[in-house]
Amino acid sequence: MKILIIEDEPELSKNIASYLSNENYLCEIANDFPSAIQKIENFDYDCILLDITLPGGSGLDILRELKAAEKADGVIIISAKNAIDDRIAGLNLGADDYLPKPFHLSELGARVAAIIRRRQFGGNPVIQLNELTIDTLAKTVSVDDQPVDLTKKEYDLLLYLASNKNRVISKNAIAEHLTFYESDVFDNFDFIYAHIKNLKKKLSQAGCTDYLKSVYGMGYKFDV
């Protein structure tokens, strides 16, 4: 799961990123308006944490950009307690939630998880795909109730493909999801092939049906 933290206070953004990284989220930071716009244009995120007051522009304009581009990224506004008008405006522009500063990181983490569940999994923290179970709260995977030991990258890859089940996902999109980098920086996608191979092997050894399909010339599909 990829999180974009748009916040101009370096210490706060660093603390948020550290906490959410320990919760197994991939975190990226933008400290001003121009860099935030560049990131939302180039990447999709599962959740965006958005401060309204930014150097170079307003977080409300970022919300307008997301809406104009018909992006599905979840958005939580994080703003000063006295910025009530901005929070209301943000919610009216399509933000999912708001959290006034100061806040506990544990509460922020819970709200991020809730947004992702609601947007991607219909509010259910457990994804059940036949014999395969993915618990997005515990961040565990099991086949017929038997646990499967995955690395963080393998788990992120499985969750990304499973949450886009029956859709072809390009190698470019997978590379960007797993690394934060734009796909044109890669000489090849060997690291994706390795993760796919290891993931398929572990699931197969656990007795799982082979849902991970290669689509020639295009990418991969979680075919259920």
N, C-alpha and C positions, 0 to 999 in steps of 0.2 A: 504494500500500500504506500502510495507516494503523497507526501504532505509538502505544501509550499507555505512557508512562514513569511508573510509580508509585514515587516515590523522595523521601524527605524531606530529602536533602542538595541544596540549590539548585544549588551549583556542579557537582556530579556530574550531576544531571539536565540542566542546561544543556549540559554538555559532550557528554553522550550524544545529546541532541537535535540539537546542531550537527553532530556526526559523521554521524548517520543521515540528517539532512536533506541533507547533501552526497552521500549515497548514494541520493538521490531518494525517500526515505520521507517521508510526512507525519507529523509528530510532535506529540503533545499530552502535557502534563505534569500530573500530580496530585501535590501535595506532602503530602497528608494523607489519612486514611481517608475522611472524609465526601465530599470532592471526587472521590476515586477511585470510590466507590460510585455517585455521581451520574453520572459519565461512563460506567461500564460499563452502567448502566441505560438511558442515552439513546443510546449508540452501539455499533456493532460494530467490533472492531479485528482486524487481521490477526495482530498479535502484541502481547502485553502484557509489559512488563518490570516485575517485581514485587519490591519490597523487602518483607520480612516485618514488620519493626518500623516502625510508622508512628504519627505523632501521631493519637490518637483511636481507634485500633483496630489489629487485626492483619491482615497480608496473607493469612493463612490463612483468615480469614473472607471475604475477597474471593474466594478460590478457591472457598469453599463457595457463595457467591452465584452465581458463574459456573456451577458445576455444577448448582445448583438450577434455574437459568434455562435449562439445556441450551445454553449458549453454546458456539460453536465457536472462539472466540478462542484462538490459541496463547499459551502462558505460559512465560516464562523467569524463574526466581527469581534475583534478584541479592542476595546476602546476605554478611554477614561470614564470614570463614573458620571461626570457631569455632561458627557456628550450624548444626551438623550435624543436630541433631534437627529443627530447623525445615525444613531442606531436605528431609529424608526425609519429614516430614509433608506438605510441599507436593507432592512427587512422588506420594505416596499419594493426595492429593486431586485429582490430575489435571494437575499442571504437566508441561510437556513436557521441561524441561531446567533446569539450574541453573548459575550462574556465580559463584564466590566472589570477593568484593572483596579486594584491588584486581585489576582485569583490564585487558587491552588493549582499546581500543575496536574495533580491527580484528577481534579474536576475537569480541567481542559481535556485530559486524555479520555475521560469517560464521554465527554461530549463529541469528541472526534470519532470515537468508536460508534457512537449512536448515529451520527450523520452517515457514516459509511454503511452501517447496517441498513438504515432506512433507505438510502439511495440505491444501493447495489443488491441487497439481499432481502428486501421487503420487511426490514425490521428484525429478521431472524438472525441471531448470531451464529447459528449452525447451518451449514450448507450440506444437504443430504442429496447425493447423486448416486442412486442405487446402493451399492455396497460401500461406496466411498463417503466418508464423513469428514468435513473440515469445520473445526470449531474456531471461529475467528476471534473469540475472546481468549480462550486458552492457547490459541495458535498451535493447535495439534491436528494431526491427520490420522485417521484410522480406516482400516478396511475390515468390514464385518466385526467391528468392535476391537480389532487388534491394532495397537498403535504402530505407526510407520515413522521411523526416525529420519527426518529430513533436515538438511542444512537450511539456513535462513534463505538463501537464494532459491533453493529448490521449493521451499514453502511459498515464497513470493511468486515464483513462476507458476506453480500449481494454482494458487489463488487467483492470479491474474487471468489465466486461461479458463479456469472453471467459472469465474464470474462473467466471462464473455463466451460461455458455452455455445457451441454450434455456430460460432462466427470465426472466420479466418482472420488470424492476427498476424501481421507481417513481422518478419525478422527485425525490421527497423524499429517497429513499435515495441517489441519485446526488449531489444537492446536498450532503448531509451528508458523503458520502465525499470529495468534492473540496474541501470547505472547512472541515470540523470543526464548522460551526455547525448548530444544529437548524433544520429546514426551515421552521419557522414564523416565522423572522426574515426570510425573503425575500418581497419584494413580488411577484416573478415569477421565472420560471426562464429568462429570456432568455439568461443566460450558458451554461446547459446546451444550449439550442438552437444557440447559436453554436459550442460545442465539438463537438457532434454533426455539425453541418453541415461544419465544417472537417475533421474526422476522416474522414467519409464521402468528401469530395472528394479528400483525399490518397490514401486507399486505392483509390478508383476510378481515379484517374490512374495508379496503379501497376499497375492491371490486376486488382485484387482483386474478388471477388464481393461484392455488397452484402449483407453479413450483418447490418448494423445496421437493425433494423426498429422502426418506431414502432407501439406498441399503443395505439390511441385510448382516451383517458380513463384510461390506466393508467401507461404509461411506455415503456421500451425493452427490446428483447430482442436478444441476439446469437444469431441463428437459424442453426445449423449442422446 
